[in-house]
Amino acid sequence: MTHQINCEITLPSNYRPADVLKFHARDVTGFSEIVRGTLIQKGILLDGVPTLATMQLAKKKARCSLAFDAPVDIDTLACKTLMRRLLGLVIDADGFEHAMQSHLELGPTIREQTGLRLPMAASAFEALIWAITGQQINLGVALQLRRRLIALAAVQHSSGIACHPDAQEVAKLTADQLGEAKFSRAKTQTILTVSRMVCAGELPLDEWQRESQTAALDAPMIHARLLAIRGIGPWTANYTMLRGFGWADGSLHGDVAVRNSLQQILQQTDKVSIPQAEQWLLQFSPWRSLVAAHLWARLAKPT
């Protein structure tokens, strides 16, 4: 028997549904996320229970639901909190635009892309695993690896959609299984390490995520804890902070797409170096992650 919670989210007047639909439709196979028109469905694990998250986007509202395969102690407020993450409504994009829309170099891009928002992963753990998976490879290959990881965990909602595994499920996997799925030895070791750390309470991602919803995020502490793990560098830590905790000030200066887009904005013949990108992004603190989002979106536009 499926148990369900329904909620409704009011969308900002400048909300851009196409951005959110595109983010959740990255895996065109529809293995663990399905996008049909303005309908988004995603398989997740909540408290270990296979769950189907559904978001139907309309002009001013999103009608949302969570369908659980077993009873879960989650209320309407928790449902809304999760949906706001998935819909990109956690980070204050409007405040950023108001402050930076007149910037000499980036201002035209911000004004052209007004309303751009950053969807987050369903959990900080999912964000971390995705960041590790995507290290130094292109999006297509990263999506293949992600799909194989989800298939290995083999957790499925009663609707048939696959659920992204939680730390307990990933920790059950072996290095041989991940290797056969084409994960590198380094990524395999890092994924298993962080999963086991979460299970042992040494990396309390869920606790930090809950705290971030009710109090100021202790971003420096979490960032330092992530960087202390072998196999996690600045890009992985900053990306996890963004998609997992909604931290708007992660500097993604090491991201190739960020630097390529910045090269166009600066009309620079030579490639933008990592130190140059890092220095340029400093002026946008505490919104450097949002700058990265605008640079990504700008580069993705058809020419």
Sequence and secondary structure as in RCSB ss.txt:
>XXXX:A:sequence
MTHQINCEITLPSNYRPADVLKFHARDVTGFSEIVRGTLIQKGILLDGVPTLATMQLAKKKARCSLAFDAPVDID
TLACKTLMRRLLGLVIDADGFEHAMQSHLELGPTIREQTGLRLPMAASAFEALIWAITGQQINLGVALQLRRRLI
ALAAVQHSSGIACHPDAQEVAKLTADQLGEAKFSRAKTQTILTVSRMVCAGELPLDEWQRESQTAALDAPMIHAR
LLAIRGIGPWTANYTMLRGFGWADGSLHGDVAVRNSLQQILQQTDKVSIPQAEQWLLQFSPWRSLVAAHLWARLA
KPT
>XXXX:A:secstr
  EEEEEEEE  TT  HHHHHHHHTSSTT SSEEEETTEEEEEEEETTEEEEEEEEE SSEEEEEEEESS     
HHHHHHHHHHHTT SS HHHHHHHHTT TTTHHHHHHTTT      SSHHHHHHHHHHTTTS HHHHHHHHHHHH
HHHT B TTS B    HHHHTTS HHHHHHTT  HHHHHHHHHHHHHHHTTSS HHHHHHHHHHS   HHHHHHH
HHTSTT  HHHHHHHHHHHH  TT   TT HHHHHHHHHHTT SS   HHHHHHHHGGGTT HHHHHHHHHHHHH
S  
